[in-house]
């Protein structure tokens, strides 16, 4: 029985929980949506900036294509690689390393969370090695081997990712020509279904390395490479295809596991199939409509979806005069009956008109387009399409080419479903059935506008950063701090969301600790600008608590840091706006990793309790302690022990003070912030003896059981002076009891720039420690993973120019033209056009 209603996918379904892409003219959703929704093309002449960085000589004779602007940028420091080693790595492999990290972050995970796990890496093949990396023959005529081999061999693309990210599943290259990515997804789905792996990264990167190809002078009888340099799928002017570059990854997980773990689900793959044309072809490289129809029917059967439930097909659609009509013939044979029954023709398009032909990663570009359409509930126009190719024999009652942007309504509550095709020149055909997640909501106009701002602001900042980079690194030292002193956000305002639904969305009390980090001050500002734009699109609906969770637990924390304790999105927006300004005057703390120093020593102060005012209830302070216990396991353990000894309703203020200090110490220790010294006074001294192991909590509470407790004698000024004299200049002093006699006395002996930081609340203390460079153990301190993973801007890389000098015998002149039926340039990988 076919699935036609909006029901959860079966146990074989696979969720796309993260994805990152770098495509011609767009590396984020805002730029991609702008390109697709307007029907524009990213095909253009070879980029001058790339030519300058790679030593190529631009020429009007070069074939136009969907080119990536720059292939030389790479953050080698992030992966612990030397510049020399990084230069020996194929540029496609370098891009894949960064895209793998961004895919994991996009899913709301830190790469560190996946270390040691059974996660596989499947990479679609992308041609031969970069000719710049190919070593010349040795004296005996045999090719040399060494770093260049490991840098450019296809097997090292997934292998290096698995090695550097410590992923313990398989690391494989899948080569099925133009169908490589979809075949890799099919294999990943099978591996997940049989529980061979728990997660699979599937991706690849198509790039033409070496000199740019010359424009084709004649497309030939088969219309392979377009002499006009444009790909026009299904159009009457179609004269072939052209090159396209880019790639990325998707992170796949069993759908049931994704729902269990609170993951973001961007799409659900419910069916897939791989078949070969076999002997039905009229020639080895000639497509078969029967073979294409068979693989689509097999994928539908695997999904259990009725053909009538498919609202869109992302076709192979290469814009060749023979390939497109054959594909239409195969689609018609599968969907004609369903179209007659529903009275609604199937909409078909191909993203190749927008981006060019990404060869083995063509299916990836198609999947990204489908997910973009899920996000907007729209079907985008086909770039370069005016009128159908008369050879298509198009039946308008069965198929229609997407010629304009249209709404994509669901059908009687049914999930939007799409098919994606990729047909390899060697005869291997693949098809996926993909549907939107059950909770999918369309992007609003306001959100699209905000995401446009992300591009305009962040790209400007990144270009500014890139222009300051040289071959070896940024001109400004990575550890150079900005000027000024950051401030902790003020004590949170106790505003709450009203019953009308306006105001910040959250499900727990305020005091949200929001950490942000990057590898440099420039990339930190870029990240702040991107996050600000996302929040500004919908401040009332932004899930602040979930975002704070993901930014703490779902990121690997880097050297340049900022953090705030905020009560609502209004506060956070103000802080992000200030940080994102190019002329921001707040000084970022010099990162310890930039100077090779360890985080500063930590000292805690535990002063005496103040004498309570007559009639002052203990309930607000106790409520705050219970809130902390709900957040932090360390506090919960101390509170539970204290209440077993004596019910909290019977605590005196001094006893509550002791419990709070012991609990706060336990929380900080859970985060890995263990003080080298605890300065204590009065009731605080009893708490200090507990945390030093000199006594137990029961004894400390008994010693402070008098309801008429009075403050202790003033702190010993001489002893304080001696302690301060011995402190390391970089010592961080956190005052857990601000305003007490100990605090006042201590600050009279500390220099103004090293004064004890008042941190009466745990979020403020953790915020300060994070800013000061402490390596907080977030998972240990919070005792959990994020409650819910959400999509947030990923951390920008701090890229530098990374490219070996071209060999003299390889030059930088245009390569020979690609003739019909011929592969592309050596080292570029062929252009297997159909």
N, C-alpha and C positions, 0 to 999 in steps of 0.2 A: 504494500500500500504506500502510495507516495505521500510525502509531507507537503501539504499546501497551506497549513495554518501556522500562526505565529507560536510555535511550540519550541521548547528547548531542544537543541541538537542532541544526537545520540552520543553514546560513549566513545565513538570513533572520531568525533569532531575535534578539530584542533583550533585553538584560539591564537590570533595574532595579538600578542600583548605588548609588543614594542616594535618600532621601526624607525629607521633613519635613512635618509636618502640624500644624494648629491646628484642632481640632474642638470642639464643645460639651462642656465639662467635661474635656477632655483634650488635651494638647499633647505627650505622650510615650507611649512604649509601655506603661509601667506603668499609667498611668491608663486608657488605652484598653483594655488587656486586662482590667482590673478591671471596666470598664463592660460589655464585650462578654461576658465569660465568665459574669457573674452575670445577664445578661439584663435589666439595668436600662436606664432611659431617661434621657437628659440634657435632655429637654423639660421646661420649667419656666416660671414667670412671668418677665417682663422683669427683668433683674438690677438691683437698686437702685444698685450701684456704677456701672454703666454709665449709668444714668439721671442720676445726679448729675454724672458727668463730661461728659455730652453735653447737659445742660440739658433732658432729657425729664422729664415728670411721670408717675411710675408710676400706673397705674390698674387696678382689677379688670377693666375692660372690655378691656384689652389681650389680644391673642391670645397664648397660650403657644407657645413654640417652642424649638428648640435654639439658644439664644443664646450668643454669645461674651461673656465677662464684661466685657471692656474693649476698645474699638476705638481708643482715643486714644493708647496708648503707642507710642513710636517713638524709636529711637536715631539721631537726625539727625546727630550728630557722626561716627558710624561711616562715613556716606556722604558726609561733607564738605558737608552742607547746612546752611544757616542755619535757625534756628527759624521765621523768617517764611516762607521757601520751603517748609519741611516742612509748615507748617500749610495751605498751598495745595494739597497733594497729597491726592488721594482716599485715605481710610483703607484701602481695599482695596489700592491700589497700595503703600502703605507696608508693609502686612503682607506683601505679595508680595516686596518687596525683602528683607526680613529672612528670609523663608522660603526664598528662592532661595539666600542665603548658607548657611543651615543645611543645605539639601539638599546643596550641594557639600561642606561639611564632613562631613556624615554619610557621604558616599562615601569619606572619607579624603583629600580634596583640599583645598588652600587655594584660595580664590577667586583669589589671585594666580597660581596655576598655570594657570588657564584664560584669563587675560588674553591677548587677541590671537588666541585659537584659534577654529577654525571650529565654534563651539557656537551652536546656535539656541535661541530662547525662543519657545514656543508657549503662549499663554494662552487659557483658555476664557472666553468672554464672560460678563459678570456684571451686565448691566443698565445703566441710565443713570447719570449722574453724581450724586454726593452733592449734595443740594439746598443744603446749607450752602455749598458751593463755587460754586454756580451764580451768576454775576454778574448783577445787575439790569440792565435795558436802559439804554442810554445816552440822552443828551438827544434824539437823533434817533429814538429808538424801536428802534434796532437793538441786538442783544446785544453787549456788550463782549467783547473777546478779550484774552488775555494769559496771565499765569501760571496763572489758574484753568483756562483751556482745556488747557494742558499738564498741569495737575494732575489733571484728571478725565476727559479723553478716553480711551476704551478703548484706543486705539492706543498710548498712552503707557505702559500697564502693562508690556508686554514691551519697549517701546522704552527706557524708563528703566532697566530692569534691564540690557539689553544695553549701554547707554551707560555706566552707573556701574561695571559689572563688565568692560567692554571685551570683550564677546563678539561675534565677527565673523560669526556665521551669521545666518539670518533671524530677524526678530522680528515675530510674527504673532498676531492675534486670531482665534480660531476660534469662530464662532457657529452652533451647531446646536441651540439651545434646551437642553433637558434632556440631550441627547446630546453637548454640546460637548466635555467632557473626553475621552470615549472616542474621539470623532472626531479630536481633537488627537493622541491617542496613535497612532491609526491612521496619520495623516499623518506623524508623527515616525518611525514604523516604516518607512514607505516611503522617507523621506528618508535614513534610515540605511542601508537596504538598498542603495540606489543610490549610496551614498557621497557624497551631497550635503553631509552634515555628519558630523562625528565624534562629537558629543555633542548631545543635545537635552534642555533643561529643559522639562517639560510640567506645567502646573498652572493655578491660578486661585484666586479667593477670592470666595465668595458672602457678601454682607453686606447687611442691610437698613439703608440709611442714612435719615436723617430720622426723623420721629416714629414710634413703634411703631404697628402696625396694630391696629384694634379687633377683638375677637373676632367671628367670624362668627355671626350670629343663626340662620341656616338654611343647611344644606349644599346644599339644592336637590336636584333629581332625580338629578343626576349624582354627588353626593357629592364635591365638590371640596375645599373647605377645611373641615376638621373643626370643628364647633361645640363639641366637647368639648376641642379643643386637643391631641389626641393622634393620632399616626399608628399604625395597627394593621394592618400588612401581612397579608393573607390571613386575617384573623380575622373571626369572625361578628359582632363589634361594630364592624367597620370603618365609619367614617362620613366618611372623607376624610383629607387629609394636613394637615401644618402646616409652618411655616417652619423651616428649619435654616440655620445659618451655618458659616463656616469654609472652610478650603482648605489648599493646600500645593503642593508640587512633587514630581515624580519626576525623577531624572536617568537618562536612557536612553543606552545604548551598545550597539554590536553585541556580541552574546554572545561571539563568537570573540575580539574585541579585549579584552573584559573579562577573559576567562580569561588571555589573553596578558599583560595588564598587572597581574595579581594583584589585581583589584578584588573587593570584596565583592559577591556577587550575592544579592539578596533575593527575586527572582522572575524568571522568564523568560517573555516574551510570545512565544508561538510562532505565534499566528494572530490575525487581526483582519479585520473586514469592516464596511462601511458601505453601507446600502441605504435606499431610500425606499419608503413604502407605495404611492406612485403613486395610480392611480384606484381601487384596491381599497378605499379608505376610504369609509365611508358619509357622512362629512363631513370637512371640512378638519382638524378637531382630534380626530377619532375614531380610535383605534388600530385596526390591522388584525392579527388573529392570523396570517394568511398572511404578511404582511410581516415580522412578528417571527420567525416560523419560518424564513423565507428567510435573514435576516441571520445567525441562529445557525448554520444549515447551511453558509452560505458561510464563516464563520469556522472551523468545524470542518474544512472542506475545505482552507482555506488553511493550517491547522496540520498537516494530515495525521493528526489524532487521531481515533480511533474514538470515537463517542458513548459507548460503554460504558466508556471510560477516564475520563470526566468524573465526578468524585465529588461535585461541588457546583456549584451555580449561584447567584451573587449576582444576584438578580432586580431588575428595575426597581421592583417592589413598592411602590406609593405609598399603599396602603391605601384606595383608592377602590373603591366597590362594583362598578363596571363595569370599570375598568382591570385589577384583579387577575384576575378570571375570564378576560378576554381573553388576558392573559399566560400563564396556566396552560394555556389551550387551545393556544397556540403552542408552549410547552415540551413538552406531551404529544405533539404531532405529530412532534417531532424525536426525543424520547428514549424513546418507548413501546416500540419494537422492541428497543432495547438493554436496557431494563429487563427485558423478558420473557426475553431470552437469558441475562442474568446472574442473574436472580432477585433483583436488588437495586434498589430504587427510588432515583431521583435525589433528593438532599436539596436543598431550595430555601429561601432566606431573603432578607431585605432589611434592610440596616442603617438604613433610614429610621425604623424603630421606635425605634431607640436615639437617633438624632441629629436627626430631622426631615429635611426635603427640601431638599437643597443645590442644587437646580435644575441649572444647567450643570455643577456640580462633584459631582453625585450619583454619577457613575461613579468619581470619585476616592475618595470615601468607601467605595465598594464595593471598590475595589482595595486600599485600606489594610486593610479587614477581611479580605480573602482572604489578604494577606501575614501578618496577625496569626494567622490559622488555620494557615498554613504553619509559622509559628514555634513553635506549640504542638502541632501535629499533632492539632488538635481542630476540631470544627464547633460554633460557638456557637449558643445559643438565639436565637429571634426575639423581640425585646422586644415586649411587649403582646399576645403570641399566647396564646390559651387553646384555642379550637376553630376549625376551618376555616369560612370563609364558605360557606354551602351553595350559593351561586351558582358556586363554583369548579368543581363537578362533578369533584372530585378522585378520581382512581383511585389507591388506596393502593399498588397494585403498580407504578405508574409514577413517581409523585411523592410525596414526603413533606415537610411543612413542618418545619423544624428547631424542635422544641418543647422541647428540652433540650440541655445540653452533652454532646456525644458524642465519643469518640475518632475520629480520622480515620486509620484504618490505610491503608497503601499496599496495592495489589492485586498480589500476586505480584512484589514488587520494582519495581512501576511507579511512576513519579513521580506525586505527587498533582497532579491537574489540576482546574482550575475554569474556569467560564465567567462572564463579567460582562456584564450587559445594561444599556443605557441607551436609552430611546426618547423622542425629541424630540416636543414637541407639534406641530411643523410637519411631522411625518411622517418625519424622518430617524431611522433606527435604527442602532445600533452594538453590536457584540459583540466581546469579547476572549476568547481562550483563553490562560490563564496556568498555568504549572506551577512547582512548587518547584524550587530549585536542586539539583543533584545531591548537594551536600554538606550539605544541610539537616539540622540536628539539633534536636530539640525543646528548648524552654526547660524547665529543671528547676524543681521547686518552690522550690529555694533561690534560683535566679536570679530567679524571679518575686517572691519575698519581697524580695530585694535591690532590684529595680527599684521595688517599692512604697516602699521606704525613700527612694529617689531623689526620689519625688514629695513625701513627707512632709517631708523635710528641705529640699530645694531650693525647694519652693513657699513654705515658711515664710520662707526667706531672701529670696526674691524679693518677697514681700509686704512684708517689713520694708524692703527697698530702695524699693519703689514708694511706700510711705507717706511716705518722706522726700523725695520729689520734688515740685517745684512746676511751674508752667507753663514756667519757663525752664530748670530743671535741678535737680540734687540740691542739697539744702541744705548739705551738706558739700562742700568743694572736691574735685574729682576727684583732685587731686594730693596731698591731705593724707595723709601717711604714717601707718601705725600705729606704735605704740611698740615699742621693743626692737630687737634686731639679729639678722637671720637667720643661721643657721650653715650651712655646707656640710655635707652628710651626711658622716659619718666615713668613713675609708678602708674600702672594701668588705670585708665578711667573705667569705672564700673558701669559703662553703658551696656545695654542688653538689646538683643533683637526684639522688636515689638511683635505683637500678635498679628499685625498686618503683613508680616513677612519682609518688611523693609529692614535694611541694616545688614551688618556682616552675618554670614551664615556660619554657625558652629554648633557643636553638640556637647561641648564641655566648657568649663569656666575659662576666663581670660588668662593672661600671662602666658601667651604663646611664645616660645623661644624659636626664633627663625634664624638659622645659620646659613651663611652664604660664603662660598670660597671659590677660588680659581688660582691659576698658576702665576698671574701677574695682576698688577693694579688695573691695566687696561682691560683684560678679559673679565675681571671682577665687575668693572663698571658696565661692560657689555651685558653680562649676565643680569645685573640689576635692572638695566633698561628693558631687557626682554621680560623679566618677571613682572616689572611694573606695568608693562603694556597688557599682559594677560590679565592681571588683577583689575586694571582700570576698565577693561571691557565689561566687567560685570562684578563690581565690588560687593554687591549684596549677595550674589550667588557663589562667590569664590569660597571654596572649602578651606578656610584658613587652618583649621586643626589638622586636616589631612596633608596640606602642603607643608606645614611645619614638621610633621612626621616624616614625609618623604625627603625633605631637605636635610634632616638629621640622620635618618636611618637608611635612606636610599641614595646616598652620595658618598663617594670617597672624598675626604676633606683635604684640601690643598693648602699651600703656604699662605697666600694672601686671603685674609678673612675679614668678614664683618658679621655681626649678629645683633639682633634686637629682641627685646621683650616687649611685645605689643598685645593690646587687648582686642584690636579689631583691624580690619583692612584699611581703614582711614589712616591710622597711625603707620601701618606698614607702607602704604603708598607714599606718605610723606618722607619716610626714611629712604626708601628706594629712589625717590625722585632726587633727593640730595646726593646720594651716592653716585647716581648715574650721570650727573652733570660733568661735562669735560673739565670744568674748572673747579671741581669739588675740592674744598680746602680742608676737609677732615682727614687727618693723618691716619693711614692704615699702619698698624703695628708692623715693624720689620719682621718678616717671617723667620723663625728659627732655622728652617732648612736653607735659607739663602746664605746664612753665615756659618752654617755647620754647627751652631750651638744647640744645646738641648733646651726644652722649655724651662722657664725660670723656676726656681724653687718656690714651694708653696708654704705659706704660714697662715694658720687660722687663728682668729681671736674669739674667745668665748667669755664675754663679760658677765657681770652680775645681773640679776633681774632687778628691774626698777620696782619700787614699792607701789603696789596697785592703788589706784584712786578708790575711795570708799564707794562701794556699790557697783564697781565696774565688773560686768559679767565676764566670765572666762569663755563663753560660748563662741564668739567670733574667732578667737585664736585657736580654739579647738577645732572649729570648722575648717580653718585653713590647714591645720595639721592633717585632718582627715582627707582634704583635697590632695595634699601632697602624697599621702599614703595611697590614694587611688592611682596616682601617676607613677610613683617610684617604688619598686619592690623593697629597697633598703629602708625607706621610711615605714612601709607597711609592716615589716618584720619588727622594727623597734616599737611601733605603736601597739602591735598585737601583744608583744611581751610585756609592755608597761601596763596594758589593760588587764592582762592576766594577773598581774601583781596587785593592781588597785584600779577599780573602775575610774574612768576618766572624769566622771561627774564628781568624784571626791578629791581630785587633785587640787592642791594649792597652786597659786601662780608660780611659785618657785619650782614646784615639781613639774609643772607643765614646761617651764623654761628648760629644765634638765632634759626632759624627754625630747623636746624640740631640737636641742643642740646635738644630742646623741643621734637623733634621726637624720639631721642634716649632714653630719659627718659620715653616716652610713651611706647616704645617697651619693655624696661626692666620692667616697671610696669605691662605690659601685661603678662610677664613671671612670675610675682609674686615677682620680685626683687625690692622692694620699699625701697629706701634709708632712713636711719634714719637721715641723714644730707647731705645737698648739700653745698659744699664750692664753692663760685663763685667770679668772678672778671671781671671787664670791661663789655664787651658785654655779657659775660657769666652770669653776675648778672641779666641782663634783662631776660634771659631765665629762670634763677632760680626763679625769681618772678612769672613767668607764672606757673611753675610746682608746686610752693607752693600755688597757688591760690590767690596770692596777686594782680595780674593783669591779663589781657587777652592778647592773642597773637596779636590782632590788636594794642593795646597800645604799646606793646614791639616793634613791627615792625615800628611804627610811630616814636618811640624814637630813632631808629637807622636808620633813612631814609637818613642821610647825606652821600653822596658818598665820602666825604673827612674825614671819620671817622678816628680817631687816637687812638692808644692804650691808655689805662687808666694809671693812676699813678701806681707805683709798689704796690704789695699787702702789707698789713699791717703785718709786721713781728711779732709784739707783739701779735696781735689778733690770728695769725696762731699758735704761740707758745702755747697760752692758749688752743686753740681748740685741738691741738695734745696731750697736757697733759691730757685731759679728755677722750681721745679715749680708748676704750676697747682694751686690748692687742691683741685680735684676730680679730680686725676690718679689713675688706677688703676695701681698698681704690682703686676705679677704676677711672683712669684719662681719661676723655673723650676728653681732649684737650692737649695731650702730647706736650712738647716743649714750652709751654707758660710760662709767668712769674710766674703764680700761681703754675704750676707744679714744676718749679725749686725751688721756695721758699718753697713749702711744703716739698719737699724731703730733704731739708737741716735740717728740724726739725724731720723728721721721722727716726727711726732706719733703718739700711740697710736691715734687714730682713722683715721690714714692709713697704718698700717704695711703693708709689703709682704705680699701675700697668698701664702702658700705653695701652689704648684700644681705638684707634681712630676709629675702625670699630665695628659694632654690633656683628658679629660672634666672634671676639676676646673677647669682653666683656662677652658674654654668655658662651664662652669656659672657661674663668677664673672662673666665678660664679659656673659653673657646677663642676669644679675641687675642688672648695672650699666647696662643700657640699650643695649648695643652692638647694632647692626643686623647680626646674623650672617647670612652668606650660606650657608644650610644646604645648598642644592643644589650650590653650588660647592665648599664644604668637604668634603662627603661624596662628591661626584662621582656622584650617582645619585638616583633617585626611591626612595620606600619599596619595600622588597622585597615587601611584601604590605600592601595597604590593609585596615584593619579598622574595625569600627564602634565609635566612642567617643563619649562625650558631647560635644555641640557647645558652642561658646562662647556664653554668655548675652549678650544685648544689654543695654546700660545705658540703658533706656528712660526718657523723660520724657513728661509730658503734652503732647500736640500736637493742638490742636483750635482752629479759629477760632471766635470768638464768633458764635452764630447770629444771622441777620438778623431784625429785629423782625417783618417781614412773614411770616417762615416759622414763627416760634413754636416751641413745644416740646410742643404738645398732641397727643393721639392723632389719628392720621389716620382717614379714613373706613374702614369695613369693606371687605374684599375680597369682592366678590360673585362668585358662580359664573360662570366664563367671562371675568371681568375681569382685567386685569393688576393688579399691586400698586400701591403708592403711586408717584407720580412720583419718579424718582431712586433708587427701590429696585430697579428692574427688576421685571418681572412675575413672578408665581408661576404658571408654565405647568403647571398641575396636570393629571394624567391619571388 
